[in-house]
Amino acid sequence: MDQKFWDKIDSFRQNREYDKIISEIKEEIPEFWDKMDISEEDGEYDKVIREIKNLPTDKIDKGLIYVLGRAYMYSGDFKNALNTYLSFLGKAKEDTLNTDIWLYSEAGWTCNEFEDYEQGLKYLLEAEKLGRDDEWLNTEIGQCLGRLERYEEAIKRLEKSLKLIEADEEENGHDRVDEKLFICSELGNLYGV
């Protein structure tokens, strides 16, 4: 995102053309993610955060919440990342249940990334209560339980993740070696304690 992009955003804001701001931000999301993955350009995160926060609340959707939460995370602002996800619970205009499942999952992952495993587990289990039961969630819960020294529960979750991956491989015919290696290394650590 270059200065030309930000100048355009400023112009749209001055003219209260919020839909154009949203469109521009969403169009730039791939470049935004590339920058977030490549470098720690806090100025970029701060600009994105500022622009999204300046939008009217009725214009905020799941996509913008995702960008805002991640921008806070990558800039090291755990509290605002978590609050961003939690503040949108029940507010999605469409597909509220799946959005809430995703929000609880993101909140749990965010807590785990900042080593608040107790809180992370709470949010991940909320996602599960709402109906999520996949490899990613079970792996996150397993890691969380392991870090909370609840080893037997952690092992069960990670073993379940492996079974879910194997079922997916069988059904879809693609190999998921990286995920299996990661889970097996987590299991190895747990068996070693």
C-alpha positions in Angstrom: 0.0 0.0 0.0 1.7 3.2 -1.2 1.0 6.8 -0.5 -1.3 7.0 -3.5 -3.6 4.4 -1.8 -3.7 6.4 1.4 -4.3 9.7 -0.5 -7.3 8.0 -2.1 -8.6 6.9 1.3 -8.2 10.4 2.7 -10.2 11.8 -0.2 -13.0 9.3 0.2 -13.1 10.0 4.0 -13.4 13.8 3.4 -16.3 13.1 1.1 -17.9 10.6 3.5 -17.7 7.9 0.8 -17.4 5.0 3.2 -18.4 2.3 0.7 -15.5 3.4 -1.5 -13.1 3.2 1.5 -14.3 -0.3 2.3 -14.0 -1.3 -1.4 -10.4 0.0 -1.6 -9.4 -1.7 1.7 -10.8 -5.0 0.6 -9.2 -4.7 -2.8 -5.8 -4.1 -1.1 -6.2 -7.0 1.4 -3.9 -9.4 -0.5 -1.1 -6.7 -0.5 -1.9 -5.9 3.1 -1.4 -9.6 4.1 1.8 -9.8 2.0 3.2 -6.8 3.9 2.1 -8.3 7.3 3.8 -11.6 6.5 7.0 -10.0 5.2 7.8 -7.2 7.6 6.9 -5.5 10.8 5.8 -2.2 9.4 3.9 -0.8 12.3 3.1 2.4 10.4 1.1 0.3 7.9 -0.8 -1.5 10.7 -1.6 1.8 12.4 -2.9 3.3 9.2 -5.2 0.3 8.5 -6.4 0.3 12.1 -7.1 4.0 11.9 -9.0 3.8 8.7 -11.2 0.9 9.7 -11.9 2.5 13.1 -13.0 5.7 11.4 -15.7 3.8 9.4 -19.4 3.9 10.6 -20.1 0.8 12.7 -22.9 -0.2 10.3 -20.3 -0.6 7.5 -18.1 -3.0 9.5 -18.4 -6.6 8.4 -16.6 -9.9 9.1 -13.9 -9.2 6.5 -13.0 -5.9 8.0 -13.1 -7.3 11.5 -10.6 -10.0 10.4 -8.2 -7.4 9.0 -8.6 -5.1 12.0 -8.0 -8.0 14.5 -5.0 -9.2 12.7 -3.6 -5.7 12.3 -3.8 -5.3 16.1 -2.2 -8.7 16.6 0.7 -8.1 14.3 1.3 -4.7 16.0 1.4 -6.5 19.3 -1.8 -5.1 20.7 -3.4 -8.2 22.3 -6.1 -6.4 24.1 -7.5 -4.6 21.1 -7.2 -7.6 18.9 -9.2 -9.7 21.4 -11.8 -6.9 21.9 -12.2 -6.5 18.1 -13.3 -10.1 17.8 -15.5 -10.2 20.9 -17.2 -6.9 20.0 -18.6 -8.4 16.8 -20.2 -11.4 18.4 -23.8 -11.7 17.4 -23.6 -8.7 15.0 -23.0 -10.3 11.6 -25.8 -9.5 9.2 -25.6 -12.9 7.6 -24.6 -16.3 8.8 -24.3 -15.2 12.4 -23.7 -18.7 13.9 -20.7 -19.4 11.6 -19.4 -15.9 12.1 -19.6 -16.3 15.9 -17.8 -19.7 15.7 -15.0 -18.0 13.7 -14.9 -15.1 16.2 -14.5 -17.4 19.2 -11.9 -19.4 17.3 -9.9 -16.2 16.5 -10.3 -15.0 20.1 -8.9 -18.3 21.4 -6.1 -18.3 18.9 -5.2 -14.7 19.8 -5.1 -15.5 23.5 -2.9 -18.5 22.8 -0.5 -16.4 20.7 -0.1 -14.1 23.7 0.3 -17.0 26.1 -3.1 -16.5 27.9 -3.9 -20.2 27.6 -6.7 -20.3 30.2 -8.6 -17.6 28.4 -7.8 -19.1 25.0 -9.2 -22.5 26.0 -12.4 -20.8 27.2 -13.0 -19.2 23.7 -12.0 -22.3 21.8 -14.4 -24.4 23.8 -17.2 -21.8 23.0 -16.5 -22.3 19.3 -16.8 -26.0 19.9 -20.1 -25.6 21.8 -21.5 -23.7 18.8 -20.6 -26.7 16.5 -17.0 -26.4 15.3 -15.2 -29.8 15.4 -12.4 -29.9 13.0 -8.6 -30.6 13.0 -7.6 -26.9 13.5 -9.8 -26.4 16.5 -8.8 -29.7 18.2 -5.2 -29.0 17.5 -5.5 -25.5 19.1 -7.3 -26.9 22.1 -4.7 -29.7 22.4 -1.8 -27.2 22.4 -3.6 -25.1 24.9 -4.3 -28.0 27.2 -0.7 -29.1 27.0 0.6 -25.7 28.0 -1.8 -25.8 30.9 -0.2 -29.1 31.9 -3.4 -31.1 31.3 -1.5 -33.6 29.3 -4.0 -36.5 29.0 -6.7 -34.2 27.6 -4.2 -32.6 25.3 -3.1 -36.0 23.9 -6.7 -37.0 23.3 -7.4 -33.8 21.3 -4.2 -34.1 19.2 -4.9 -37.7 18.5 -8.4 -36.7 17.4 -6.9 -34.1 15.1 -4.7 -36.8 13.5 -7.8 -38.9 12.9 -9.7 -36.0 11.3 -6.7 -35.3 9.0 -6.5 -38.9 8.0 -10.3 -39.0 7.3 -9.9 -35.8 5.2 -7.0 -37.3 3.3 -9.0 -40.4 2.5 -12.0 -38.5 1.4 -10.3 -35.8 -0.6 -7.2 -37.6 -1.8 -4.7 -35.0 -0.8 -1.8 -35.5 1.6 -1.5 -33.2 4.6 2.0 -34.0 5.7 2.8 -30.7 7.3 -0.2 -30.7 9.6 0.5 -34.3 10.6 4.2 -33.6 11.3 3.2 -30.6 13.5 0.7 -32.6 15.5 3.1 -35.5 15.9 5.8 -33.2 17.2 3.3 -31.8 19.7 2.3 -35.3 20.7 6.0 -36.2 21.1 6.5 -33.2 23.4 3.5 -34.3 25.5 4.6 -37.9 25.7 8.0 -36.7 26.9 6.7 -34.9 29.9 
